[in-house]
């Protein structure tokens, strides 16, 4: 975390939410560095990262640090001593001196350790490992350490596969013969499957990793992959009692007694294995798409649309990458707002890399399950499955899939929203202006860049960077390429360069292309189930009062604050509460509407949350990447923010 970001984060917390939580810990420094600091260090490293403040008492009072530089030196020396701490995670960017209330405080940002570095433990003993639960550092249980070890060995070993574990006392009779027969029929259409079709069941399973003989111990039997993919209902219940698969379909009913309209679960009425579940759920998900259903009978051919490929890959991804040693099963939810896929375990790569142009390692927890799906023409060992999910969903509705990690239990959640970030009218205009074939040939980011540039206006690199979750260097390369293709025209030099759509491109629509100011643009990363609204990115509020072709005007207080840079704090709060009166809105959405810097809006939102006038969507995680706000019920008692 860079110095200015760390400083800003601490000062925002000091002004608006000065309380310990899952990402903030206070430590007194009256007697030097307390030994308990390292428990927090371990806990943050093993959970989601966080900030430790030295010179702050438990009640939040600032007492300061007498010799900040000596304190920092000691922190570095201790964390780099393997007898004291197993992993050194902090460098000069992560430990800084910050002035608060006229006193010096040492801020130490502890990043989340990579899967290959967990558990982070103390004093040379893994028993001294901690995780963060709320504002407490909790000593890891045996199962917590075992879970981290599973992830560590998967990351560190290119050949290890979690699903290669041999199920004791198992044999071919534990498999469902009908499932195995169906699998053989479907795999004939792939090159891998064609090469395997002449093998008998035992040889086929051995080749795919579903049956194994341990060379060292001589033990042999069905592997976890074989049982998961082909197991019978009785065998799965007996040998893997915690194994659970669920699919829920919901309608838009508000009846709280109506839990779902359809459900598929491992209830003993069908084999309950991964193969059967995949081909039961996939047609239900495809039917929810507003595109023609074109899959062949095998449901795995290339003729399917990009959106159908995205769904297929997302479903396979959830099943392949799940940690089946956890006590939490795979769950798929289909709602009118979109599809949610939840699997036990944690991500083995940085989630930010999944949505960037940067190369990221392809790490698979269950390599044998991956091989089995590949035999069906599903999944890709090279790691392109995520690209298929992201690109396919972007093509479907210009909405970026979201992924997040949750704890207690550890699970990975993918959201595929049905609501587009940008109105179809805007997409149709741009695609018609540059030509449908040219537009279709662009990837998701190039399309978004063009869609995010208003008609007859020039905007800069920083403007686009504020809307798109794209690395600045990647954005620069893409802007240069779009200029070379003749799809953008630059003006100015260096950092002052602005970009606009070519005059000829605009002219093709005879002035009918709508300005981005009137579109429902949402920044990437904030798209879970937010309702559509007149979000104007880049601070362009020219149609704030509404017109014949736009949505109804905003309330008077919103328009006043958006146009007046000298609004009072109370006016700003009233505008935010009005915008969040009956819908969830992100701080980026609010900033775009009110024409303010998003950091300013976040400070106001933090204050309103503290005073219980705003309700955060993710109260357990204040810095959640999909955090949004809604006005709190009027009956909730207000709380006065700290001075």
C-alpha positions in Angstrom: 0.0 0.0 0.0 1.5 3.3 -1.1 2.2 6.0 1.5 -0.5 8.4 0.4 -3.1 5.7 0.2 -2.2 4.3 3.7 -2.2 7.9 5.2 -5.6 8.7 3.5 -7.1 5.4 4.7 -6.0 6.0 8.4 -7.2 9.7 8.4 -10.6 8.7 6.9 -11.0 6.1 9.6 -9.9 8.6 12.3 -12.5 11.1 11.2 -15.5 8.9 10.6 -15.2 5.3 12.0 -12.5 5.2 14.7 -13.2 1.7 15.9 -11.3 -1.6 15.7 -12.8 -4.1 13.2 -11.7 -6.9 10.9 -9.3 -4.5 9.1 -8.1 -2.2 11.9 -6.2 -2.9 15.2 -5.1 -0.4 17.9 -1.9 -1.0 19.9 -0.5 1.0 22.7 3.2 1.9 22.5 3.7 3.2 26.0 6.0 0.3 26.9 7.5 -0.2 23.4 6.1 -2.6 20.9 3.6 -4.9 22.6 4.1 -8.7 22.0 0.4 -8.9 21.0 1.1 -6.9 17.9 2.5 -10.0 16.2 -0.7 -11.9 16.8 -2.5 -9.3 14.8 0.2 -9.4 12.2 -0.4 -13.2 11.8 -4.2 -12.8 11.8 -4.3 -10.1 9.1 -1.8 -12.0 7.0 -3.9 -15.2 7.2 -7.2 -13.5 6.6 -7.7 -10.5 4.4 -5.0 -8.0 5.4 -5.4 -5.0 7.7 -3.8 -2.0 9.4 -2.1 -2.0 12.9 -1.8 1.4 14.5 0.9 1.8 17.2 0.3 4.7 19.6 -3.5 4.3 19.8 -5.1 2.9 23.0 -7.9 0.3 22.9 -10.5 3.1 23.4 -9.2 5.0 20.4 -7.4 7.7 22.3 -4.2 8.9 20.7 -1.1 8.6 22.9 1.5 8.5 20.1 4.9 6.8 19.7 7.9 8.5 21.4 10.6 7.3 18.9 8.8 6.4 15.6 11.9 5.6 13.6 13.3 3.3 16.3 9.9 1.6 16.4 9.9 1.1 12.7 13.4 -0.3 12.7 12.4 -2.8 15.4 9.3 -3.9 13.4 11.4 -4.6 10.3 14.0 -6.5 12.4 11.4 -8.6 14.1 9.4 -9.5 11.0 12.6 -10.6 9.2 13.7 -12.9 12.0 12.4 -16.4 11.1 12.5 -17.4 14.7 10.0 -14.6 15.4 7.8 -14.6 12.3 7.5 -17.1 9.5 6.9 -14.5 6.7 8.2 -11.0 6.2 5.3 -9.2 4.3 6.0 -5.5 4.9 8.4 -3.2 3.2 8.9 0.6 3.3 5.5 1.2 1.6 3.7 -0.6 4.4 5.0 1.0 7.5 4.7 4.8 7.8 4.6 7.6 10.5 1.3 9.5 10.4 0.4 12.6 12.5 -3.0 12.3 14.3 -4.2 14.8 16.9 -0.8 16.4 17.0 1.0 13.1 17.8 3.0 10.6 15.9 1.4 7.3 15.1 3.1 4.3 13.4 0.8 2.7 10.8 1.7 -0.8 9.7 -0.3 -2.2 6.8 -0.1 -6.0 6.7 -1.1 -7.4 3.3 -2.8 -10.8 2.9 -0.2 -13.5 2.5 -0.1 -15.4 -0.8 -1.6 -19.0 -0.5 1.9 -20.4 -0.7 2.9 -18.4 2.3 0.1 -19.3 4.7 -0.2 -20.0 7.5 1.9 -17.1 8.8 2.9 -18.2 12.3 5.0 -17.0 15.2 8.0 -18.2 17.2 8.7 -21.1 14.9 5.5 -23.0 15.7 2.5 -23.3 13.4 0.4 -23.7 16.5 1.0 -19.9 16.9 -1.1 -19.0 13.8 -4.0 -16.6 14.0 -6.9 -15.5 11.9 -9.0 -12.3 12.2 -12.6 -12.6 13.3 -14.3 -9.2 13.7 -11.9 -7.1 15.9 -10.3 -10.2 17.6 -7.2 -12.2 16.7 -8.3 -15.9 17.1 -5.8 -18.7 17.4 -6.2 -21.1 14.4 -7.8 -24.4 15.0 -6.2 -27.5 13.6 -8.7 -27.5 10.7 -7.7 -23.9 9.8 -4.0 -24.8 9.5 -4.9 -28.0 7.6 -6.9 -25.9 5.1 -4.0 -23.5 4.6 -1.6 -26.5 4.1 -3.9 -27.9 1.4 -3.8 -24.6 -0.5 0.0 -24.2 0.0 0.8 -27.6 -1.4 -1.4 -27.1 -4.4 0.3 -23.8 -5.2 3.8 -25.0 -4.6 3.6 -28.3 -6.4 2.9 -28.3 -10.2 1.8 -32.0 -10.1 -0.1 -32.2 -6.8 -3.8 -32.6 -7.2 -6.1 -32.5 -4.2 -8.7 -34.8 -5.8 -6.0 -37.6 -6.3 -6.6 -38.8 -2.7 -7.6 -42.5 -2.7 -10.9 -43.2 -1.0 -10.2 -46.1 1.4 -12.1 -49.4 0.9 -13.5 -48.2 -2.4 -13.9 -50.0 -5.7 -15.7 -49.8 -9.1 -19.0 -50.8 -7.5 -19.1 -47.4 -5.8 -19.6 -45.7 -9.1 -22.9 -45.2 -10.9 -22.8 -47.3 -14.1 -25.3 -45.2 -15.9 -23.3 -42.0 -15.3 -20.1 -43.6 -16.6 -22.0 -44.8 -19.7 -23.3 -41.2 -20.4 -19.8 -39.8 -19.9 -18.4 -42.2 -22.5 -21.1 -41.2 -25.0 -20.4 -37.5 -24.6 -16.6 -37.7 -24.6 -16.6 -39.2 -28.1 -16.9 -35.8 -29.7 -13.5 -34.5 -28.3 -10.0 -35.5 -29.5 -9.1 -36.5 -26.0 -12.3 -38.6 -25.6 -11.8 -40.2 -28.9 -8.4 -41.5 -27.9 -9.8 -43.0 -24.7 -13.1 -44.6 -25.9 -11.6 -48.1 -26.5 -10.4 -48.4 -22.9 -12.4 -50.5 -20.4 -13.8 -48.7 -17.3 -10.9 -49.4 -15.1 -8.3 -48.3 -17.6 -10.4 -45.2 -18.5 -10.7 -44.2 -14.9 -7.0 -44.7 -14.3 -6.1 -42.6 -17.4 -8.4 -39.8 -16.2 -7.2 -39.9 -12.6 -10.4 -41.5 -11.2 -8.6 -44.7 -10.0 -5.1 -44.8 -8.7 -2.5 -47.2 -7.2 -0.1 -45.6 -4.7 3.4 -46.8 -5.6 4.7 -46.3 -2.1 2.1 -48.0 0.0 0.5 -50.3 -2.6 -3.0 -48.9 -1.7 -5.4 -48.6 -4.6 -8.9 -47.5 -5.1 -11.3 -44.9 -6.5 -9.9 -41.4 -6.1 -11.9 -38.5 -4.8 -12.1 -37.2 -8.4 -13.6 -40.5 -9.5 -16.1 -40.7 -6.7 -17.1 -37.0 -7.1 -17.6 -37.3 -10.9 -19.2 -40.7 -11.2 -20.2 -41.9 -7.6 -23.5 -43.4 -6.8 -25.8 -41.6 -4.3 -25.2 -44.2 -1.5 -21.5 -44.3 -1.9 -21.2 -40.5 -1.9 -23.3 -40.3 1.3 -21.2 -43.0 3.0 -17.7 -42.1 1.9 -18.1 -38.3 1.6 -20.9 -37.4 4.2 -20.3 -33.7 3.9 -20.5 -33.6 0.1 -23.5 -31.4 -1.0 -24.7 -29.9 -4.3 -27.5 -27.4 -4.5 -29.3 -25.5 -7.3 -31.9 -22.9 -6.4 -34.1 -21.0 -8.8 -36.0 -17.9 -7.5 -38.6 -15.7 -9.1 -39.2 -12.0 -8.3 -41.7 -12.7 -5.6 -41.5 -10.7 -2.4 -43.3 -13.4 -0.4 -40.9 -14.3 2.3 -42.6 -17.7 2.8 -41.8 -18.6 -0.8 -38.2 -19.7 -0.6 -37.7 -20.8 -4.2 -39.5 -22.0 -7.3 -37.2 -24.9 -8.2 -34.4 -26.8 -6.5 -32.0 -29.6 -7.4 -30.1 -31.1 -4.4 -28.4 -34.3 -3.4 -31.5 -35.9 -1.9 -31.0 -39.5 -3.0 -33.5 -39.4 -5.9 -30.6 -39.2 -8.4 -26.9 -40.2 -8.3 -25.9 -36.8 -7.0 -22.5 -36.7 -8.6 -20.8 -33.8 -10.4 -21.5 -35.1 -13.9 -25.3 -35.5 -13.3 -25.4 -32.2 -11.5 -23.6 -30.3 -14.3 -26.0 -31.6 -17.0 -29.1 -31.0 -14.9 -28.2 -27.4 -14.0 -26.7 -26.2 -17.2 -29.9 -26.2 -19.3 -31.7 -24.3 -16.5 -29.1 -21.6 -16.6 -29.1 -21.4 -20.3 -32.8 -21.0 -20.4 -32.5 -17.9 -18.3 -30.5 -16.1 -21.1 -32.4 -13.9 -23.5 -30.6 -15.4 -26.5 -31.7 -18.3 -28.7 -30.8 -21.7 -27.3 -28.4 -23.2 -29.8 -26.5 -25.9 -27.9 -26.3 -29.3 -29.4 -27.5 -32.4 -27.5 -24.0 -32.8 -25.9 -24.2 -29.2 -24.5 -20.5 -28.7 -25.1 -20.1 -27.7 -28.7 -18.4 -24.6 -30.0 -21.6 -23.4 -31.8 -23.0 -22.1 -28.5 -23.1 -18.4 -28.0 -20.5 -16.5 -26.0 -22.9 -16.1 -23.1 -23.7 -19.8 -23.1 -20.0 -20.6 -23.2 -19.5 -18.2 -20.2 -22.2 -20.0 -18.2 -20.8 -23.4 -19.1 -17.3 -22.4 -18.1 -18.5 -20.7 -14.9 -20.4 -23.8 -13.8 -17.5 -26.1 -14.6 -15.1 -23.7 -12.8 -17.1 -23.8 -9.6 -17.1 -27.6 -9.6 -13.5 -28.0 -10.7 -12.0 -25.5 -8.2 -14.0 -26.4 -5.1 -12.3 -27.7 -2.0 -14.3 -30.8 -1.3 -12.6 -31.4 2.1 -14.6 -28.4 3.4 -17.9 -28.8 5.2 -19.6 -26.4 2.8 -21.0 -27.6 -0.6 -21.3 -26.1 -4.0 -24.4 -23.9 -4.5 -25.8 -22.3 -7.7 -28.5 -19.6 -7.4 -30.5 -18.4 -10.4 -32.4 -15.1 -9.8 -34.0 -12.6 -12.1 -31.0 -10.3 -11.3 -28.4 -12.9 -12.3 -26.5 -16.1 -11.5 -24.5 -16.7 -8.4 -22.0 -19.6 -8.2 -20.5 -20.5 -4.8 -17.9 -23.1 -4.1 -16.0 -24.0 -0.9 -12.4 -23.0 -0.7 -10.4 -19.8 -1.5 -8.9 -18.3 -4.6 -5.3 -19.5 -5.4 -4.5 -16.4 -7.4 -4.9 -12.6 -6.9 -8.5 -11.8 -7.9 -7.4 -8.5 -9.5 -5.4 -10.5 -12.0 -8.4 -12.4 -13.2 -9.8 -9.2 -14.8 -6.6 -7.7 -16.1 -4.5 -8.0 -19.2 -1.6 -9.3 -17.1 -0.7 -12.9 -17.3 -1.5 -14.9 -14.2 -0.6 -18.5 -13.2 -3.1 -21.3 -13.9 -3.4 -23.1 -10.6 -5.9 -25.9 -10.3 -6.9 -27.5 -7.0 -8.4 -30.6 -8.7 -6.4 -31.5 -11.8 -8.2 -34.8 -12.3 -11.6 -33.3 -12.3 -10.3 -30.7 -14.8 -9.0 -33.5 -17.0 -12.5 -35.2 -16.9 -14.3 -32.0 -18.0 -11.7 -31.5 -20.7 -12.6 -35.0 -22.0 -16.1 -33.5 -22.5 -14.8 -30.4 -24.3 -15.2 -28.2 -21.3 -12.6 -26.2 -19.5 -9.0 -25.4 -20.6 -5.8 -26.3 -18.9 -4.1 -23.1 -20.1 -6.3 -21.0 -17.9 -8.5 -19.4 -20.6 -11.7 -20.5 -18.8 -11.8 -17.1 -16.9 -11.4 -15.2 -20.2 -14.3 -17.1 -21.7 -16.4 -16.3 -18.7 -15.5 -12.6 -18.7 -15.6 -12.1 -22.4 -18.7 -14.1 -22.9 -20.6 -12.2 -20.2 -19.4 -8.8 -21.4 -20.7 -9.6 -24.9 -24.0 -10.7 -23.5 -24.8 -7.6 -21.4 -21.7 -5.4 -21.0 -21.5 -6.4 -17.3 -18.3 -7.7 -15.8 -18.7 -10.9 -13.7 -17.6 -10.3 -10.1 -15.7 -12.6 -7.8 -15.1 -12.3 -4.1 -13.8 -14.4 -1.2 -15.8 -14.9 2.0 -14.8 -16.5 5.3 -16.6 -18.6 7.9 -16.8 -20.8 5.9 -14.2 -20.1 3.3 -15.8 -19.8 -0.1 -15.5 -18.2 -3.5 -18.5 -16.4 -5.0 -19.0 -15.6 -8.6 -21.8 -13.2 -9.7 -23.0 -13.0 -13.3 -25.4 -10.1 -13.4 -28.2 -9.9 -16.0 -28.3 -6.1 -15.8 -26.1 -4.3 -18.3 -23.9 -1.4 -17.1 -24.7 0.6 -20.3 -28.1 0.9 -22.0 -28.6 -1.2 -25.2 -29.3 2.0 -27.1 -25.8 3.3 -26.5 -24.2 0.0 -27.5 -26.3 -0.2 -30.6 -25.2 3.4 -31.6 -21.5 2.7 -31.1 -21.6 -0.6 -32.9 -23.6 0.9 -35.8 -21.3 3.8 -36.0 -18.0 1.8 -36.3 -19.6 -1.2 -38.0 -21.0 -4.3 -36.3 -18.2 -6.5 -37.5 -15.5 -4.0 -36.3 -17.3 -3.7 -32.9 -17.7 -7.4 -32.5 -14.0 -7.9 -33.2 -13.0 -5.7 -30.2 -12.5 -7.4 -26.8 -14.4 -6.3 -23.7 -12.0 -3.5 -22.6 -11.8 -1.9 -26.0 -15.6 -1.9 -26.3 -15.9 -0.3 -22.8 -13.4 2.4 -23.6 -15.4 3.5 -26.7 -18.6 3.2 -24.8 -17.3 5.4 -22.0 -16.2 8.3 -24.2 -19.1 10.9 -24.6 -20.1 12.2 -28.0 -18.4 15.4 -29.0 -16.3 15.5 -25.8 -12.7 14.7 -25.1 -11.6 12.9 -21.9 -8.3 12.0 -20.5 -6.5 8.8 -19.3 -7.3 9.6 -15.7 -11.0 10.0 -16.4 -11.2 6.5 -18.0 -9.0 5.0 -15.2 -11.6 6.3 -12.7 -14.3 4.3 -14.3 -12.6 1.1 -15.6 -10.9 -1.5 -13.4 -7.9 -1.6 -15.7 -4.2 -1.2 -14.9 -3.0 2.3 -16.0 -0.3 0.8 -18.2 -2.8 -1.6 -19.9 -5.2 1.3 -20.5 -2.4 3.4 -22.1 -1.6 0.5 -24.5 -5.3 0.1 -25.4 -5.8 3.8 -26.0 -2.8 3.8 -28.4 -4.1 0.8 -30.3 -7.5 2.3 -30.7 -5.9 5.5 -32.0 -3.9 3.4 -34.6 -7.2 1.6 -35.6 -8.7 5.0 -36.3 -11.4 4.5 -33.6 -10.1 7.3 -31.4 -8.5 10.7 -32.1 -6.0 12.2 -29.6 -5.4 15.9 -28.8 -2.7 17.4 -26.6 0.5 15.8 -25.4 1.8 13.7 -22.5 -0.4 13.5 -19.5 -2.6 16.2 -20.9 -3.6 14.1 -23.9 -7.4 13.8 -24.4 -9.3 11.3 -26.5 -12.5 11.7 -28.5 -14.4 9.7 -31.0 -13.5 10.5 -34.6 -15.6 13.2 -36.2 -16.5 10.9 -39.1 -17.7 8.3 -36.6 -20.0 10.8 -34.9 -21.3 12.1 -38.2 -22.5 8.6 -39.2 -25.3 8.9 -36.7 -26.4 12.4 -37.8 -26.1 13.6 -34.3 -28.4 11.0 -32.9 -25.8 9.2 -30.8 -26.7 9.7 -27.2 -24.2 11.2 -24.9 -22.7 8.9 -22.2 -24.0 11.4 -19.7 -27.5 9.9 -20.1 -26.4 6.3 -19.8 -26.6 3.9 -16.9 -22.9 3.4 -16.6 -21.6 1.7 -13.5 -17.9 1.3 -12.6 -16.6 -2.2 -12.9 -16.7 -4.0 -9.6 -19.9 -2.5 -8.4 -22.5 -4.4 -10.4 -24.0 -7.1 -8.2 -27.7 -6.2 -7.8 -27.7 -2.4 -7.9 -30.8 -0.9 -9.5 -30.5 1.1 -12.7 -30.2 4.8 -12.2 -29.0 8.0 -14.1 -25.4 7.6 -13.2 -23.3 10.2 -15.0 -19.6 9.2 -14.9 -16.7 11.7 -15.3 -18.6 14.5 -13.6 -20.6 15.5 -16.7 -24.0 16.7 -15.4 -25.2 18.8 -18.4 -28.6 17.0 -18.5 -29.1 17.0 -14.8 -32.4 18.7 -15.0 -33.8 16.2 -17.4 -35.1 16.5 -21.0 -37.5 14.8 -23.3 -35.1 11.9 -24.0 -33.8 11.4 -20.5 -35.0 10.0 -17.2 -37.0 12.2 -14.8 -34.9 14.9 -13.1 -33.2 14.3 -9.8 -34.7 15.9 -6.6 -33.8 19.6 -6.0 -31.2 18.9 -3.3 -29.3 16.5 -5.6 -29.3 19.0 -8.5 -28.2 21.8 -6.1 -25.2 19.9 -4.7 -24.2 18.7 -8.2 -24.1 22.2 -9.5 -22.7 24.0 -6.4 -19.1 23.2 -5.5 -19.6 25.1 -2.2 -22.3 23.0 -0.7 -22.5 22.6 3.0 -21.9 19.3 4.8 -25.5 19.0 5.6 -26.6 19.6 2.0 -24.1 17.0 0.9 -25.5 14.5 3.4 -29.1 15.3 2.4 -28.2 14.7 -1.2 -26.6 11.4 -0.5 -29.5 10.2 1.7 -31.9 11.2 -1.0 -30.0 9.3 -3.7 -29.9 6.2 -1.4 -33.4 6.5 -0.2 -34.8 3.4 -1.9 -31.9 1.8 -3.7 -28.4 0.5 -3.1 -25.8 2.9 -4.6 -22.0 2.7 -4.6 -19.8 5.6 -3.6 -18.6 5.8 -7.2 -22.2 6.0 -8.4 -22.9 8.9 -6.0 -19.7 10.6 -6.9 -20.6 10.5 -10.6 -24.1 12.0 -9.9 -22.9 14.7 -7.6 -19.8 15.5 -9.6 -17.4 15.0 -6.7 -14.2 13.0 -6.2 -15.1 9.5 -5.1 -12.8 9.8 -2.0 -14.8 12.8 -0.8 -18.0 10.8 -1.2 -16.5 7.8 0.7 -15.7 10.1 3.6 -19.2 11.4 3.8 -20.6 7.9 3.4 -18.4 6.6 6.3 -19.7 9.4 8.5 -23.3 8.7 7.6 -22.8 5.0 8.3 -21.2 5.8 11.6 -24.2 8.0 12.5 -26.5 5.1 11.4 -28.2 7.2 8.7 -26.8 5.0 5.9 -26.8 1.2 5.9 -23.8 -0.5 4.2 -24.6 -3.6 2.1 -21.6 -5.4 3.5 -21.4 -4.2 7.1 -19.0 -7.0 8.1 -16.4 -5.7 5.5 -16.3 -1.9 5.3 -13.8 -2.1 2.4 -15.7 -4.7 0.4 -15.1 -4.2 -3.3 -18.9 -4.3 -4.0 -19.8 -2.0 -1.1 -23.0 -0.1 -1.6 -25.3 2.0 0.6 -29.0 2.5 1.3 -30.7 4.9 3.7 -31.2 3.4 7.1 -34.8 3.0 8.5 -36.1 6.1 10.2 -36.7 4.2 13.4 -33.0 3.4 13.9 -31.5 5.7 16.6 -28.9 8.1 15.3 -25.3 8.1 16.6 -23.2 11.2 16.8 -19.9 11.0 14.8 -16.7 11.6 16.7 -15.4 15.2 16.7 
